[in-house]
Amino acid sequence: MVLNYMKEIIIKDNEAGKRLDKFLGQYLSKASTGFIYKMLRKKNIVINGKKATGQEKLQVGDIVTLWLSDDTFLKFANDRLARAQRGEGVSVTEFKKAFKSLKGIEVIYENKDVVFVNKPVGILTQKAEQGDISLNEWIVGYLLDTTAIEPDDLITFRPSVCNRLDRNTSGIVICAKSLKGAQMMAKGLKDRTFKKYYRTVVSGIIDKPEEIKGLLKKDSKTNTVTVRNISDLNDKSDNYKSDNDNPDNDNPNNVKLYNKSKKEMSITNDPETDKVNNLSYIETAYSPVSVNKKWNLTYLEVELRTGKTHQIRAHLSGIGHPIVGDPKYGDEKVNENFKQTYGLKSQLLHCYRLEFPDDEAAFGNLAGMEIVAPLYSKFKNLVKDKFNN
């Protein structure tokens, strides 16, 4: 005997703002779009007791009602929802495990929508393989532990990290607690409306601020990148030339390159076009904090203006100032020296601070704020030793 199953969903903050069909696509994640629209047409799914098209924007307090058989509901419900319906509860084991096992993560600032944490060296931001434990699981465990969320909240929204740092890069990681927070940070990162600054120690003396532009090419097989500076590409002896300095080219992100065969390669910021060329336009700015001429070192603050894989590491290496300790782009002799002296095994690169513009409409109570993540002890001691800072 097939029983009718009525499920009422009261829309909360983390569902509000979503379109009904998108929400249903997450709730009934194993159902096709065609099935969802069929249920809407037949009024097996209604909103506030009325027929819906699926285009409606959900608001807090809306009631979405589903009239489906038990078998149908369990067949199409997302995994967490199906387990809860079978009486098994929402599984939070991996989140609790991550929260308990990952040590040294510091919460810097938190409000109802976002959490900023200071990630130590050695912790993954997101899983690289299925069995990994990462900050992405830790943040859910943290929010469960502090009762900021309940297990059932994970059925339709899962808090997660918004930006990524390399495993051995430390510093600020932004985490979204709510849908509003996720949307706010995603837009800010995409539009580059807030500034991200890193601290690092590099080989060589840098005595003045600079802005550098380049083209980054990623090799997925080796997980490394190569960078060509725009200034280098104008060199007549090079295989390539750029029209980026052409006065008619008023878009600095639309960089055109020509190789010896006159075949054009363009950086257009169009994902499909750039994917073919496997190139990305990058901008990096930096300013010296302190120098040590005896050791030929500079303590540097770097503004990451475009966020590409290994951008800071490869870009600085490309101009002859590799980051101390960097195993992929660094100087082997310098790295070995610091390994022997300080036990340093990875790059000295730390996401140090974020600056938010005074725009309350875009960032709420984050407007005008500066978020700072202190250096970890080994980095701090090295800077004090070499630069008296």
C-alpha positions as CSV (number, residue, x, y, z in Angstrom):
1,M,0.0,0.0,0.0
2,V,1.4,3.4,-1.0
3,L,0.8,6.1,1.5
4,N,0.5,9.8,0.7
5,Y,3.2,11.8,2.3
6,M,2.7,15.5,3.1
7,K,5.8,17.5,4.0
8,E,5.5,21.1,5.1
9,I,8.7,23.2,4.9
10,I,8.8,26.5,6.6
11,I,11.3,28.8,4.9
12,K,14.0,30.1,7.2
13,D,16.8,32.7,6.6
14,N,19.1,30.3,4.8
15,E,16.4,29.4,2.2
16,A,15.0,32.9,1.8
17,G,16.0,34.6,-1.4
18,K,16.2,31.4,-3.4
19,R,13.9,30.7,-6.3
20,L,11.4,28.0,-5.6
21,D,12.6,25.7,-8.4
22,K,16.2,26.0,-7.3
23,F,15.3,25.3,-3.7
24,L,13.3,22.2,-4.8
25,G,16.3,21.1,-6.9
26,Q,18.4,21.0,-3.7
27,Y,15.7,19.5,-1.5
28,L,14.8,16.8,-4.0
29,S,18.3,16.6,-5.4
30,K,17.8,13.3,-7.2
31,A,14.7,14.4,-9.1
32,S,14.9,15.8,-12.6
33,T,13.9,19.4,-13.4
34,G,11.1,18.0,-15.5
35,F,9.7,16.0,-12.5
36,I,9.7,19.0,-10.3
37,Y,7.9,21.2,-12.8
38,K,5.4,18.4,-13.4
39,M,4.6,18.3,-9.6
40,L,4.2,22.0,-9.6
41,R,1.7,21.9,-12.5
42,K,-0.3,19.1,-10.8
43,K,-0.2,21.1,-7.5
44,N,1.6,18.2,-5.8
45,I,3.9,21.0,-4.7
46,V,2.4,24.3,-3.6
47,I,3.5,27.4,-1.8
48,N,1.4,29.0,0.9
49,G,-1.5,26.7,-0.2
50,K,-1.5,28.1,-3.8
51,K,-0.3,26.8,-7.1
52,A,3.3,27.9,-8.0
53,T,5.3,28.2,-11.2
54,G,8.7,27.6,-9.6
55,Q,9.9,31.2,-10.4
56,E,8.8,32.6,-7.0
57,K,11.4,34.1,-4.7
58,L,11.1,32.5,-1.3
59,Q,10.6,34.6,1.8
60,V,11.1,33.9,5.5
61,G,7.9,32.2,6.7
62,D,6.7,30.9,3.4
63,I,5.3,27.3,3.6
64,V,6.2,24.9,0.8
65,T,4.0,21.8,0.9
66,L,4.8,18.6,-0.9
67,W,2.2,15.9,-1.6
68,L,4.2,12.8,-2.6
69,S,4.1,9.1,-1.8
70,D,6.6,7.9,0.8
71,D,8.4,5.9,-1.9
72,T,8.6,8.9,-4.3
73,F,9.8,11.2,-1.6
74,L,12.6,8.9,-0.4
75,K,13.6,8.2,-3.9
76,F,14.2,11.8,-4.8
77,A,15.1,13.5,-1.5
78,N,18.7,14.5,-0.9
79,D,20.8,12.1,1.2
80,R,20.6,14.0,4.5
81,L,16.8,14.5,4.1
82,A,16.2,10.9,3.2
83,R,18.2,9.7,6.3
84,A,16.2,12.0,8.5
85,Q,12.9,10.8,7.1
86,R,14.0,7.2,7.7
87,G,14.6,8.1,11.4
88,E,18.3,7.9,11.1
89,G,18.9,11.6,11.7
90,V,21.2,13.9,9.8
91,S,24.7,12.5,9.9
92,V,27.2,15.0,11.5
93,T,30.0,12.5,12.2
94,E,32.5,13.9,9.8
95,F,31.9,17.4,11.0
96,K,32.4,16.6,14.6
97,K,35.5,14.5,13.8
98,A,37.0,17.5,11.9
99,F,36.3,19.9,14.7
100,K,37.9,17.6,17.2
101,S,40.9,16.6,15.2
102,L,42.0,19.8,13.4
103,K,44.0,21.9,15.9
104,G,45.1,25.5,16.0
105,I,42.3,27.1,14.0
106,E,41.4,30.5,15.5
107,V,38.1,32.3,15.1
108,I,39.1,36.0,14.5
109,Y,35.6,37.5,14.0
110,E,32.1,36.2,13.7
111,N,28.6,37.6,13.1
112,K,25.3,35.9,12.1
113,D,26.3,35.5,8.4
114,V,30.1,34.9,8.3
115,V,33.1,33.6,10.3
116,F,36.7,34.7,9.7
117,V,39.3,32.1,10.8
118,N,43.0,32.1,11.0
119,K,44.1,28.8,9.3
120,P,47.4,27.3,10.4
121,V,50.0,25.8,8.0
122,G,49.2,22.2,7.0
123,I,45.4,22.3,7.0
124,L,43.5,21.9,3.8
125,T,40.9,24.5,3.0
126,Q,38.8,21.9,1.1
127,K,39.2,18.2,0.6
128,A,41.6,17.1,-2.1
129,E,40.6,13.5,-1.8
130,Q,37.5,11.7,-0.4
131,G,39.2,10.7,2.8
132,D,40.7,14.1,3.7
133,I,39.6,16.3,6.6
134,S,39.5,20.0,5.9
135,L,38.5,23.4,7.2
136,N,35.3,23.0,5.2
137,E,34.2,20.2,7.5
138,W,35.7,21.9,10.6
139,I,33.6,25.0,10.2
140,V,30.3,23.0,10.2
141,G,31.6,21.1,13.3
142,Y,32.4,24.4,15.0
143,L,28.9,25.9,14.2
144,L,27.3,22.7,15.5
145,D,29.4,22.8,18.7
146,T,28.4,26.4,19.4
147,T,24.8,25.7,18.5
148,A,24.8,28.3,15.8
149,I,23.2,25.7,13.6
150,E,21.3,22.5,14.2
151,P,21.8,19.2,12.3
152,D,18.5,19.6,10.4
153,D,19.6,23.0,9.1
154,L,22.1,21.1,6.9
155,I,19.3,19.5,4.9
156,T,19.0,22.6,2.7
157,F,22.1,24.7,3.4
158,R,25.6,23.8,4.4
159,P,28.0,26.4,5.7
160,S,31.3,26.4,3.9
161,V,34.5,28.3,3.1
162,C,34.3,31.1,0.6
163,N,38.0,31.5,-0.4
164,R,40.8,29.0,-0.6
165,L,44.4,29.0,0.7
166,D,47.1,26.5,-0.3
167,R,47.6,23.8,2.4
168,N,50.8,25.4,3.6
169,T,49.7,29.0,3.3
170,S,48.3,30.3,6.6
171,G,46.0,33.1,7.4
172,I,42.4,34.4,6.9
173,V,39.8,32.1,5.4
174,I,36.3,33.5,5.0
175,C,33.5,31.1,5.9
176,A,29.8,31.6,5.3
177,K,27.3,30.7,8.1
178,S,24.2,31.6,6.1
179,L,23.0,31.9,2.5
180,K,23.1,35.7,2.8
181,G,26.8,35.5,3.9
182,A,27.7,33.1,1.1
183,Q,26.1,35.4,-1.5
184,M,27.7,38.6,0.0
185,M,31.2,37.1,0.1
186,A,30.9,35.5,-3.4
187,K,29.9,38.8,-4.9
188,G,32.7,40.7,-3.0
189,L,35.3,38.2,-4.2
190,K,34.1,38.2,-7.7
191,D,33.8,42.0,-8.0
192,R,37.0,42.5,-6.0
193,T,35.2,45.1,-3.8
194,F,37.3,44.3,-0.7
195,K,41.0,44.1,-0.5
196,K,43.2,41.1,0.5
197,Y,46.7,41.6,1.9
198,Y,49.3,38.9,2.5
199,R,52.6,39.0,4.4
200,T,55.7,37.2,3.1
201,V,59.5,37.1,3.2
202,V,61.3,37.0,-0.1
203,S,64.8,36.7,-1.4
204,G,66.3,39.9,-2.6
205,I,65.9,43.5,-1.7
206,I,62.7,45.4,-2.7
207,D,62.9,49.0,-1.7
208,K,59.8,50.5,-3.2
209,P,56.1,49.6,-3.9
210,E,55.3,48.1,-7.2
211,E,52.4,46.9,-9.3
212,I,53.0,44.0,-11.7
213,K,50.8,42.5,-14.3
214,G,51.2,39.2,-16.0
215,L,49.7,36.1,-17.7
216,L,49.5,32.9,-15.7
217,K,49.4,29.4,-17.3
218,K,48.5,26.4,-15.2
219,D,49.8,22.9,-15.7
220,S,47.2,20.6,-14.1
221,K,49.4,17.5,-14.3
222,T,52.1,19.0,-12.1
223,N,49.9,21.4,-10.2
224,T,52.3,24.3,-10.9
225,V,51.9,27.5,-12.8
226,T,54.1,29.7,-15.0
227,V,53.9,33.5,-15.2
228,R,54.9,35.9,-17.9
229,N,55.0,39.5,-16.9
230,I,53.3,41.9,-19.3
231,S,56.5,44.0,-19.5
232,D,58.5,41.0,-20.6
233,L,56.0,40.3,-23.3
234,N,56.8,43.6,-25.0
235,D,60.5,42.6,-25.3
236,K,61.4,42.3,-29.0
237,S,63.5,39.3,-28.3
238,D,60.6,37.4,-26.8
239,N,58.5,34.9,-28.7
240,Y,55.4,37.0,-27.9
241,K,54.3,40.5,-27.9
242,S,51.3,42.2,-26.2
243,D,49.1,45.0,-27.3
244,N,48.1,45.7,-23.6
245,D,49.8,49.1,-23.8
246,N,48.0,50.1,-27.0
247,P,46.0,53.2,-26.3
248,D,43.1,51.7,-28.2
249,N,43.0,48.8,-25.8
250,D,41.1,50.4,-22.9
251,N,40.4,47.2,-21.1
252,P,43.5,46.0,-19.1
253,N,41.9,42.6,-18.6
254,N,41.6,42.1,-22.3
255,V,45.2,41.2,-23.1
256,K,46.1,40.1,-26.6
257,L,49.2,38.1,-27.3
258,Y,50.7,37.1,-30.7
259,N,53.2,34.3,-31.1
260,K,55.7,34.0,-33.9
261,S,53.1,32.4,-36.2
262,K,50.9,35.5,-35.6
263,K,48.3,33.3,-33.9
264,E,46.3,35.4,-31.5
265,M,45.8,34.4,-27.9
266,S,43.5,36.6,-25.8
267,I,42.8,37.0,-22.1
268,T,39.2,38.0,-22.2
269,N,37.9,37.0,-18.7
270,D,35.4,34.9,-20.6
271,P,35.8,31.4,-18.9
272,E,35.2,29.4,-22.1
273,T,37.6,31.5,-24.2
274,D,40.3,31.6,-21.6
275,K,40.0,27.9,-21.0
276,V,41.0,27.1,-24.6
277,N,44.1,29.3,-24.2
278,N,44.7,28.0,-20.6
279,L,45.8,31.6,-19.7
280,S,44.7,34.0,-16.9
281,Y,45.4,37.7,-16.6
282,I,46.8,38.5,-13.1
283,E,47.7,41.6,-11.1
284,T,49.8,41.7,-8.0
285,A,50.9,44.7,-5.9
286,Y,53.5,44.8,-3.2
287,S,55.1,47.1,-0.7
288,P,58.2,46.5,1.5
289,V,57.6,46.4,5.2
290,S,61.3,46.0,6.1
291,V,64.6,44.8,4.5
292,N,67.6,42.9,5.7
293,K,70.5,43.7,3.4
294,K,72.9,41.4,5.2
295,W,70.7,38.4,4.6
296,N,69.4,39.8,1.3
297,L,65.8,39.5,2.4
298,T,62.6,41.7,2.2
299,Y,59.6,41.4,4.5
300,L,56.8,42.2,2.1
301,E,53.1,43.1,2.1
302,V,51.3,41.9,-1.0
303,E,47.9,42.9,-2.3
304,L,46.3,40.1,-4.2
305,R,44.2,41.9,-6.8
306,T,43.3,38.8,-8.9
307,G,43.1,35.4,-7.1
308,K,44.6,32.7,-9.3
309,T,46.3,29.4,-8.3
310,H,49.7,30.1,-6.8
311,Q,49.6,33.6,-8.1
312,I,51.6,35.4,-5.4
313,R,54.2,32.5,-5.2
314,A,54.7,32.3,-9.0
315,H,54.5,36.0,-9.7
316,L,57.2,37.0,-7.1
317,S,59.4,34.1,-8.2
318,G,59.0,35.3,-11.8
319,I,60.4,38.7,-11.0
320,G,63.4,37.2,-9.1
321,H,62.1,37.4,-5.6
322,P,61.0,33.9,-4.6
323,I,59.2,33.3,-1.3
324,V,61.5,31.9,1.4
325,G,60.6,28.2,2.0
326,D,58.6,27.7,-1.1
327,P,59.2,24.2,-2.3
328,K,57.8,24.7,-5.8
329,Y,58.9,28.2,-6.8
330,G,61.6,29.0,-4.3
331,D,65.4,29.0,-4.2
332,E,66.7,25.6,-3.0
333,K,69.8,27.0,-1.3
334,V,67.9,29.6,0.6
335,N,65.2,27.1,1.5
336,E,67.7,24.7,2.9
337,N,69.4,27.4,5.0
338,F,66.1,28.3,6.6
339,K,65.1,24.7,7.1
340,Q,68.3,24.1,9.0
341,T,68.1,27.3,11.0
342,Y,64.4,27.6,11.7
343,G,63.0,24.2,10.8
344,L,61.0,25.8,8.0
345,K,59.5,23.3,5.6
346,S,57.0,25.4,3.6
347,Q,56.5,28.9,2.1
348,L,56.3,31.9,4.4
349,L,53.1,33.2,3.1
350,H,50.2,34.4,5.3
351,C,46.9,36.0,4.4
352,Y,47.2,38.9,6.9
353,R,44.3,41.3,6.6
354,L,41.1,42.1,4.7
355,E,39.9,45.7,4.2
356,F,36.2,46.2,3.6
357,P,34.9,49.4,1.9
358,D,32.5,51.7,3.7
359,D,29.5,50.2,1.9
360,E,26.9,49.1,4.3
361,A,24.5,48.1,1.5
362,A,27.0,45.6,0.2
363,F,28.6,44.4,3.4
364,G,26.3,45.2,6.3
365,N,28.2,45.6,9.6
366,L,31.5,44.6,7.9
367,A,31.5,47.9,6.1
368,G,34.7,49.9,6.9
369,M,36.1,47.0,8.9
370,E,39.7,45.6,8.8
371,I,40.1,41.9,9.7
372,V,43.6,41.0,10.8
373,A,45.1,37.5,11.4
374,P,48.3,37.5,13.5
375,L,51.3,35.6,12.1
376,Y,51.8,32.1,13.5
377,S,54.7,31.7,16.0
378,K,57.4,30.4,13.6
379,F,56.7,33.1,11.1
380,K,56.5,35.8,13.8
381,N,59.8,34.7,15.4
382,L,61.6,34.6,12.1
383,V,60.4,38.2,11.3
384,K,61.5,39.4,14.7
385,D,64.9,37.7,14.3
386,K,65.6,38.9,10.8
387,F,63.9,42.3,10.7
388,N,63.5,43.3,14.4
389,N,59.7,43.7,13.8
